[in-house]
């Protein structure tokens, strides 16, 4: 897929490559000499793959993609960040700066914040408060710099792992619950009935019943190797409040273990989740890396499970129905 070829480039690098191939596809390598060696190598490698596409299809793709990126650059990246992140970051600002930033945010975000941030006076929403536009823009730029720039992403019927970032926070909660149940069912199947009963015996009978009831009809998978079961259980069983909380944490751990050492994508994905979930995703990724357990050996299995679960939940009309029409790109 042409779009996937571009995944190793950021938005600016993609735009540069697209323009080079559109306006000088035969001589584009001349311009590589004025780039840094690392950038030149990235551009050349990606360009060689795009040039394998037949010229008519390639030109059509390059033009369409460039238009998409130009539109993306004019929109606020904050529009695709889960609202709880913006609220959490606004809490750190003084009341004056907070109000200034609020009035500089896109109207779509303002409307949602009005319902969520009851501590603000009605005067700010009624237009009674006016700020200097230049100062407001500077403050807004500084505020946006605290977030990781979100990627350009659009829905298509071929679902690959980076596309999980398209899910809404609401759908993520439902997905994490299902993934968590599968991860727990897998781990308990590996432990065996007796060891499982002993493991959960430290918790109240009500919690035990909720866990067993929640996993009753869930099929185990092979996405968690036997040597990783104990570290997984010891991590997610710390400080959980109820079965639902445990399922969510287990799903987050599975997702964290599925993401390779790509800190940017990890941060972007975290910003699509509710703030508390995003922070836990970071925490679990650090725990997994510190454990020094090889997670790459069966990483493809976990990614495939996540994608197939998305399609399954969509087919059941539990999450966004569009994904039910997707085929999975391995």
N, C-alpha and C positions, 0 to 999 in steps of 0.2 A: 504494500500500500504506500502511495507517494507521501501521504501525511505522516506515516510512521517513520519514513526516512528522515524527516525534518526534526524528529523528537530530540535529537542530541544538540540542537541549536536553540538559543534563546530567541526572543521575538526580533531583536535588532539584527542578529546574525541571519535569521531566516529572511528578513526583508532585504538585506544586502545580497544574499545569494540569489533570491528570486529576481531582483533587478538586474544582476549580472547576467543571469541566464536568459532573461527576456531581451536585453538590449545588445548582448555580445556573447552569445552562447559559444561561438567558435573561438573567441579570443579571451574568454573570461580568465584564463590562467595568467594572463599578463598582469592583471590586477592583484594577483596573489603575492607578487613581489613586494608590494607596499604594505602588506599586512604582517602582523607578528607571526612567527613560525607556527605557533600552536593554532591560531585562528585560521591561517592559510591551509593547514593540514585538515582541520575540521571542514572547511568550506569545500576543499578539493574532494575529500572523501564522499561528502553528501552529494556534490554536483555530479560526480561520476555515476552515482546510482540513478539520479534523476535523468541524466542524459541517455540512459538505456531505454527510457520510455519513448515511444514513437512521437515524432515531432508535433503532430496535430493535437494529440492528447496531452502532451507535455505543456504546450503553450496554453491550452485551455486550463490546465491545472494551475500553472504558474500565475496566470492572470487572476483566477478566482481566489487563490490563496493570498495573493498580495492585497486584493480588495478586502478580504476578511481581516487581515492583519491591520490594515489602515483603519478600519472601523473599530477594531479592538483597541487600538492605541488611543482613540478619541474618547473611549468610555472609561469610567472610573473602575479600577480593579476592585474597589471596595464592594461593587455591586454583586460580586460572586463570593464574598466572604460572609460566613454565617454571622448573623446580627449580634449574637452574644459576644463575639470578639470585639466588635466596635464598641459595644457598651462597656466591656471590661477595660478597654484602653482609654475610653473617655473618663472613666472613674479616676484615673490618675491625674487628670488635668484640673486646673483651678476653675471655679465657676465661670469666670470671664472667658477664659480660653475655650472651655467646653461649649459655651453658647456660641462663640465665634465659629468654631469648627462645625457645630451642628447646622448652622445656617449656610455653610459652604458645602455640605454634603449633597449628593444627588437627591432630588425630591422623593424618589422612590424609597430611599433609606430614611429620609426625614419622616415620612408618613408612618413607617413602622416604629421608629424610635419614639414618636409622640405617644404611642400607646404603651411603650415599655418603660419610659423614663418619666415617672410621675413627679420627680423632684424638681423639675423645671417649671418656672412660672409661665402662665399663658402668654405673657407679654412677648416672649421670644417667638412664639408661633403666630402671634397676631401682627407681626411686623413692626412692633413698637421699639425693638432694639435694632440699631443700625451700626455696622462696623465698617471700618476703612477697607475697601476692596483689596488693595495691595497687601495690607497686613494680613487680611483673612486668607489670601492665597498662599502667603508664606507659611502661615500656621497650618494650613491644610496640607501643603506639601510635606511639612515636617511630620504631620500626623500620619500621612500615607506611607512615609518611609519606614515606619515602625512595623509594617506588615510586609510579608513576602509577596512579591508580584505574582498574581495568579496567572496561570497559563491560558492561552487561547484554546478553547475546547468547544466542539459542537457535536450534536448527536448524529450518529450514523448507524447503519444497521449491522456493521461489522464491529463487534465489541472486543476491544483489547484492554489490557490491564490499566493503562493510563486513563482510560475512559471512566474509571470508577469515580473520578473527581466530579463527574456530571451529576451524581446523586445528590439530592437535597439532604439537609440535616435530618429531616423527619424520616426519610427513607433509610438513611444510614442507621438510625436507631433500630429500625425493624430488621435491617440486614445484620447488624452486629448481634442482635439477640439470636438470630438463626445460626450464624456462624459460631457463636459462643456455645450453643447447645451441641453442635456437631463436634467442636473441639473437646468439650467435656465428655461427650459420649465416647469419643475415640480414646481419650485418656483412661476413662473408667474401664473400657473394654480391655485395654492393655493391662490394667492393674488386676483385673479379675474381680469377681463378686465379693469375696471375703476381704480383700485389701481395700476395696472401695467402701464397703460398709464400715470398716475400721477408720478409714480416712475421714469420712463425714460424720462419724459418731461424736466428734467434739462439739458439734453444733446442735441447736435445739431440735426437738422432734418436728416442730412446725417447719423449720428451714429444710430439714432432711426430706420431709414429705414434698415440699415445693420443688426441690431439686430433682428428686426421683420422678415426680409427676411431670415436670417440664421436659425430662429426657426420655420419657416412656416410649414415645413413638419416633424417636430420632435415630437415624442410622449412623453408625460409626463410619469413619473414613480412614484412609491411610496417610493423612496429611501431617500427622504428628508422629515422628519416629519414637520408638520406645525409650531411647536415651534422653529424649526431650520432654517426656511426660512429667517427670518429677519436678524439673525446674518450672514448667508451665503451671502445674497445680500449686506449687509453693508460692508462686507469684500472685495468681489471681485469687487465691483463698485468703489473702491478707486484707483485713479491714472491709470486707463486703458487708452490706446491710441486710440484703434479702436475696432471694433466688434471681430476681430480675437484674439486680445489680451485678451478681456473679456472672450471669449470661452476657451482659454488656461488656464486662471486663475481659471475659474470655474471648469474646469476638474481637475486641481491640488488640489483645495480645496476638491473635492469629493474623490480623491485618498487619501489625507491626513487624511480625516475623516474615511477612511476605514481601516487604519493601526492601530492596537491596540498599546499599550504602549511598542512597540518593537523598541527601539532606534537604534539597530544595523541594523535591516532590513530597517528601514527608511533611514539610512545613505547609505546603500548599494544601495537601489533603487534610491536615489538622485544622486549617482555617475553614474548611467546609463542614466540620463537625461542630457541635456545641462546644463552647470554650473548655468546660471541664473534661469532656471526652478528648479534645485535642491535646490538653496537657497530659492526660494519661497515656495517649499514644506516644508522646515524646518520652515519657518515663519508661514505658515498656520497651521502646527501642533501645534506650540506654542499657536497661537490664539485660536484654538479649545480647547486645554487643559485648557487655562485660563478662557474660557467661562463657564467651569464646566457643560456644557450641556451633558446629557447622550447620548453618541454616540454608546454605545455597544448594545442597545436594537434592533436597526435595522441594525447592522453592516453587518450581513450575506446578507442582501438584496443588499447593496452597492457592496460587494465583488462579488456576483452573477452577478450583472449588469456589472461590469468591465470585468469579464470573458466572459460573453455572447456577450458583445460588441466586444471583441477581436476576437471571433470566427466569428461574423457577418462581421466585416470589412475584415477579412481574406478571407471569402467566396466571398466577393465582389472584391477581389484582390486589396484592398486598402493598406493592410499591409501584412506582411509575410504570404505567402500562406499555409505554413505548418499547421497553427493553424486552418484552416478550417476543418481539419480531426479530430480535438480533441473533445473528450467528456469532460464534465465538472464534476469535483469532488466537490461535495458540502461539 
